[in-house]
Amino acid sequence: MVNPRAMSFKLNLSAAAGFGLPAYHLIHVTGSDSAPFLQAQLMNDVAALADGQWQYNGWLNAQGRVLALFQLAKLSDGHFLIILPSLSPGWLIDNLKRYVFRSKVGFASTDSLSSCGEILPAGTRMDAETGIHGDERQGFTITIPHALCGRRLHFRPEPCPADADAADQWHSLDMACGWVWIDESLQGQWTPQMLSLQNIGAFSLKKGCYPGQEIVARTHYLGKIKRQLLALGGRGLAAGQTLQQNGLDIGKVVNANRAGTFCVAVLPTEIDASSPIVNGAGTLDLIPPPYV
């Protein structure tokens, strides 16, 4: 038990469809060398993807710290989609291009398709709905299954109406599932294990080398995971905020909802259970899963 004031908590969610998700960007990666290039650069096993499948993935620096997190989908041989929340697509393209050298790989960010969310009613069965479907002309749909609250992420030619509350619910569900958004202000701070990304299979320990792979593997095989991603409730929570316990800084908020009442933060795996965790607005409560 990390915090003695752990509380019962449920995200106030409702079904919603056809709302805009302006934080999302779509990048096409094409070319005969796109698969080996992505396999050599990204932290998950790109070679394991079949056509029409997607995976959580990301890009690390040489120190094994996360620079970008995204979903990677394979449309066909030589054609992948990077589905990037929060971070500038131009930044990612420009920095990946530095490692292309003579490889036949091309990158293209597209604004012809608008990102739209669909939160399904609790209990909706999605057994047969996995992967990515569609094409560039009609758009794409990615299914994100969840035991309690499934979702669909659409990329459509026509824009979806703005709905800040529904978009905030979407982000909260990502946090509740252990999937965080990394923008420029959060780059290079945490290893995949500090963000508990092993819980959602977002990186590989068995594929070949990639930037930061040695740090990731050493952390795993030596059993030295000293920090983890935990959910907290309270007031005044914000991304990048430092959290304290016993007058000492112990961790940082990664993402928070719009109201500042729910967040995920990187904290030590062992914390003094007799003392509360606080931010500038007061005492925080550890939220044990499930959140929905």
Phi, psi and omega in degrees: 000126185271322185227123183295346181261026177306136189233160172285132186213139173224134172292135179277090186249150174219154178298142179206148182217148172071033178253147183289147176234078187294346180286347186269144176227152183241128179237126173272133174240117187228166177121158184294339179257011185296319181296308178296328178295310180295323178298324182280338185257326189266161190273348178254170187275092181297326181296341180281349182282130169265165177304134178084009178249158175225164179212157167286140184205179179186176181232132184247160169272180184295340178272007178076019179262145187286126174259328181205144173234140183197168169265137178245125179243143175256118177274317180194176176302126179080014179213113180236158174240130169260123180252104197247115174268140166079319185274149178295126178295328178298320178299312183294316180298311183300321183281325175293324180300335181298341185250006182288318183055242182260007180293149178271083182223134176234150180235141177210119173275136183243137173244015179280345179241137179261139180275134182224145180252155174217114177260120186275154177302146179305136178088359178297128180281135182228027187303320185267000184251087176230155174092202182234140183227151174117192180209176185296327183285312183270341183105174183236153173229130177245128179266131179242093183288152175206143184301328185248333188205092181281164181217159170232135176252117183253146168238111190239153177296327181265142180291152177261150181294148178289138176210091186299324180293316180293320178297325178291322175300317180302311180298320178298322178293321175301314178300316182296332178275357180088018180248117185252159177257130180250116173256185185301328183286345184248005183290146171072020184257330188226147170281164177303323180292325177298329177269007179056033183288347173296336181291338179243017176063038187271355176216160185247142174254355188250341181282181182287194186290150171205164181305128179083358186299322182297320178294316181298314181293318180298317179300318181291309189282339175269355177066033185252050176272102187259354180224154183210166178270126179229152178263143182222152174238153180168217178228151174068023180283141181207148178302136180086354182288138178274137179251149184234159171209132182055035178078005181245145173288128183238348182180184185218142174290133177269302178226152177218156176284171187296326181281348182073025182252350183218136180208168165240139185222151174271120184225161177300148177290338176237118182231149176300109184286353182266357185232138182286157171267137184226158166235191183293343183262354179140197183280142180252158180241131173291135180249107177285147177289161001278156183262346182235000000 
